[in-house]
């Protein structure tokens, strides 16, 4: 009984925290039909400033710390980012009405996190007075890129397998209905000796996923670019003055606006997930 009362009290306390309060507030005003609109350009600037601040924090911390301390966390971040994709592939994809490709994409998004989610998570840790390394935000790319690459590769393998199975089934059906005409091949050497040989000739020459373009696209993304910029500035320059006078004081206020926008957007998309939302809720919990 004490555990239940403690849980309920802590749950209510979490709902009253600024981060979640603005998120819920955004959902409420959207549900009430409010016409409040925050321009996308403002949201873009907010995300840029939040991630630049996180990058600066990590860069300054890395410059003043021992790099060997980051090796194990970096490896763990890569492993976790990849593992989340495979967990989604073999758990979420098994739930009713959830397509395999959608499950893999969800796993990729969960593994890659997002800039706004990371900013909110770090803020919640600070509100709860939970200690963590100042360079924790710098681990973001080590989860983001491996998770996205893994999700795209796994989805591509699955789709290619489905295409091969579909092609094989249609060819098997055509073979069973009519024989292959001998006149279709100008040379006897070109004539397939078996159905397996015929199927192999129908396969596309190259189904491999190009990894490097995916990495390039991830690195050029606005969120990761902003964070990496802040990280580089924190490591190679002395940005403490502008950090303390500008980025750090504005961080929580800008985050509250972003959470408000996320709440409004989340409510607007509830209808899109109505058919399978319950399974995504179960998986996220």
N, C-alpha and C positions, 0 to 999 in steps of 0.2 A: 504493500500500500504506500509506503514511504517512497519507493522507487517511482510509482505512478504519479504521485503528487509532485515529486521533484521533476519528473519528465515534463508534466504539463506546465509547471511554472517556468521551466527553462524554455519550453516551446513558445509560450506567450512572450517571454523576454526576447527571444530571437525575432519574433514577428515585430517587436517594437524597435528593433535596431534600425538605424537610418537606411542601411543597404536594402533590407527586405521591405521596410515600410514604404519606400518610394516605388519599389517593384510592385507591391500589392496595390499601392495607390494608383499606379498607371493602369493596372487591370480593372480597378473599380471604375475609374472615370471613363474608360473605354466601354465597359459594360453598360454604363448609364447613358451612352450615346453622346459623350462630349465631342465637340468639334475641335478640340485642342490639337494642333499640329505643330510639331517641332521640325523645322526644315532639315533635310538630310545633310546639307552642307554643314550645319552646326554640329550634328552628330559626328560627322567625319572629323571635324576639328577637335571635338571632345575626345574621341578615340585616339587620335594622334597624340594629344597632350598627355592622356593617361598612360599610353604605352611608352612614350618618350620618357616620362617620369620614372616608370618602372625600369626602363633600360638604363637611365642615369643612375638610379639607385643601385642596380646590379653592377654597373661598370665601376662606380666609385668603390663599392665593396670588394670587387675583384682586384682592383688596383692596390687595395690596402690589405689583402689577405693572401694566404698560401694557395696557389692554384691546384696543388695536389689534393687539397680537400674537396675539390669539385669533381674529381675524376669518377669516383664511385656514384655520386648522385647523377652525373651525366649519363653513365651507363644504365643506371636504373630507370632514368627518364626515357631513354630509347627503348628499353625492354618493355616498360609499362605501355608506352604509346603503341607498340606493335601488338602486345598481348591483348589490349582492349579490343582491337579490330577482330582478332580471332575469337575472342569471347562472344562478341556480337554475332559473328558468322555462325557459331555453333549453339547459340542460346536464343538470341532474339529472332533469328531466322526460322527457328522451329515453332514460334508462336503462331496462332491462327491469324490469317489475313495479313501477315507481314511478309512482303516479298524479300527474297534473299538479297537482291541488289540494294534494296532500301535498308536492310539490316546492316549490310557491310558499310554503306554510306554513313549510317548513324554511328557505327563503331568508329569510323574514321573521324567523324566530328567530335565524338566523345574523347578519343585519344588525342586529337589535336587541340582540344580545349577551344578557347577563343580569347581574343584580347580582353574583351569586356568581362568574360567569366573569370579570367585570371585576376583582373583588377579587383573585382568584387570579392573573390576568394581571399586575396591577400589582405583586403580591408577588414573582412570578417575576422581573420586571424588576429589582426591588430586590435580589433574591438574586444576580442575575448582574452587579450593579453597573453596570447600563446607565442612563445619565442620561436623564431625561425631565422635562418641565415638571410642576411640582406641581399645576397646574390641569388636567392631562390628564383626570382623572376627571370634570371638569365638562362634557366633550364627550359624555358618555354620552347625555343627552337628545337631542342633535343627530343621533345615529345611531338611537336607539331609536324615536322617534316617526315619522320619515320612513320607516323600514324597515317598521314595522307598518302604517302607512297605505298604503304602496305595495303590500304583500302583499295586504291586504284588497281594495284597488281592482282589482288585477290578477286576483285570484281571482274577484271578482264579475264582471268583464268576461268572463272565460273561461266561467263558469257560465251567464251570460246568453246568450252566443254558442251554447253547447251546447243550451240550452233552445230558442232560436230555430230552430236547425237541426233539432232533434227535432220541433218543432211544424210546421215547414215540410214535413218529410218525411211526417208523418202526414196533413197537409192535402192534400198533393199526391196521396197514395195515395187519400184519400177522393174527391177530384175525379176521379181516373181511373176510379173504380168507379161513381160515380153523379153525375148532374148536380144542380146546385143548384135547388131548387124555386122557381118564380117567386112562389108564394104566401107564401114566408117573409118577404117584405118588404112592408110596408104602403104604401110610397111608392116610386115608380120611382127617385127620387133616392138612396134608401138602397141600391139594388141595386148590388153591386160590378161594375164594368165589366171587371175582370180579376182573375186569381188574386193578383197582387201587391197589388192594392187590398184584396182580402179578407184577405190575410195581415197587412197593416198594421193592419187593424181588430182583429185578434186579439191584437196586442201589448199588454202592460201599459202603463199611462199613464206610469209613472215607474220606471225601473230605475237611477237615479243613486244612487251611494254617498254617504251623508252623512259628510263628512270631519270636521266639528267634533265630533260625538259620539265618534268614534274617538280624537281628540286628548284630549278630556276624560277618557275612560276611561283612557287611558295616563297622564295626569298624576295621576289619582286612584289609580293602582296603588300598592301598598304599597312596592315597591322604589324606584320613581321618586320617590314622595312623600318617603321617608326621605332620599334623596340631595339632593333639592331643598331640604328643610328644613335639612339640614346646610350646603348651599351658601349659603342665605340667612343663616343664623346666622353663618357665617364671614365674609360680606361686610359685614353691617350691625351686628354686635356684636363683642365682644372675648372669644372663647371659648378663648383660648390656654391658660389655666390648667387648665380641665377637660379640654381636648384632650390636654395633655401628661401629666396625672396619671391619666386614666381611659381615654379612647378609644385613644390611641396604644399604650400598653403591652399592652392586651388584644387588639389587632387580630390578631396572628399566632396566638395561642392559639385565639381564636374561629374563625378561618379554618380551622385544622386540624380542628376538630370538624365544621365545615360540609363540608369535603372528605371526611371519613370518611362522613358521611351521603350525600353525592353518590355516593361509590363503592358504597355498599350499594344505593342506588336504581338506579344504572346496571346493576348485576348483576341486579336483580330484573326489569328491563325488557328484558334481552337476548332472552328468549323471545318477546316481542311483535314484535321486529324480525327474527326468524330468517329469514323468507322474503325480505326485501329488505335485511337488515343489511349484506351485503357491498357493495352499491352505495352505501349511506350512508357506510360506512367509506372507500370509494374517494373519494367526493366530499369528505368531511371532510379527508382527507389532501391 
